[in-house]
Amino acid sequence: MTKNKFKKTTVTLVILHEDDQNVENLDIGALAEFVGSGPGVLMKRDDETVMLDGKQMADALYEAGSEPGFFQLDDDGRDEDEPVFVCKTCGENVEED
């Protein structure tokens, strides 16, 4: 497993806008453009930060539409250049002692 430390910060934003402005389904780029153009007011409401291990970060990256290689991780959360040891008996990946 990677020795790197990762964090996931969730930020909740509140947008005040007129009824005829549909912002519910905007992607983040369009949302920033909407707020930047003046018709909405953006307020940061809450934030939460949690620590993630390598596997949790790999999973979170997939969930966000990215992939673990963004942080040089493999799918199991190990560093891409970390050697994988396979048990000769069962074929399972094992941690190096």
N, C-alpha and C positions, 0 to 999 in steps of 0.2 A: 504494500500500500504506500502511496506517496507520503512523504514527510511534509509536504506543503500544507499550509492552512488556508482555508477558504471561508468566506462569509457570504450570506445571502441576505440582502436588505430589501424589505418590502416597504414601499412608500404608498400611502393612500392619498390620492388627490381629489379635491372637490372642485367641480367646475360649475359656476353659476352662469346660466345662459337662458335665452328666451325659449319659449315652448316650441317654436317652429324650427329650431336649430337642433338637428339630430346628431348628437355627439356620442351616443352609446356604443356605436360600432366602429368608431374611427381607430385606425392603427396609431401607434405612438407618434409617427412623423406627422400625420395629418392632424392629430390632436395638438401637437406643438404649434403647428401652423395656425390652427383655429384660434388658440389662445393668444398667440403672438400677433394676430391680425386685429385684435381688439374686441370682438363680440363676446368674449367670455372672460370671466375672472377665475383665476386658478389659485387655489389655496392648498398648501401642504397640511394635511390633517394629522396623520399618524405615521410612525415608522417603527419597524421592528427589525433587528438584526439577529440572525442565528448563525452559529458555527456549523460548517458542513465538512464532512470528511471527503476523501477523493471520490468514492462511489456516489455519495449524495450529490456532489457537484456534477459528476458526469450525468446523472439522471436529470438534475435541474437544467443543465445545458440542453439536453434533448427536449425537455418540456418547453424550453424557451425558443425552440426552433434552431438551435445551434448544435454543436457537437463537442465531445470532450477534448478533441485536439486543440480547441481554442486555448486551453490551459495546458497543452502537451500531456493530456491524460488519455488512457485507453478506456474502453467501455466499462471496465471493472474499477476505474478510479486509480489505477497505478500510473506512475510516470511512464510515458511512451518508451523511454530508454531503459526502464527497469527490467532486468531479466525475469522471466517467468520459469519457475521450476515445476516440473511435472513429475508426479509420483509414478515410478516405473511399475508399481503393482496395480494401482487403481486408475491411473490416468488423470487424476484430479490435479489442479494447480495447488501448489503448496507454498507457504511462506518460507523464505530463507531464514535459517537460524543464525 
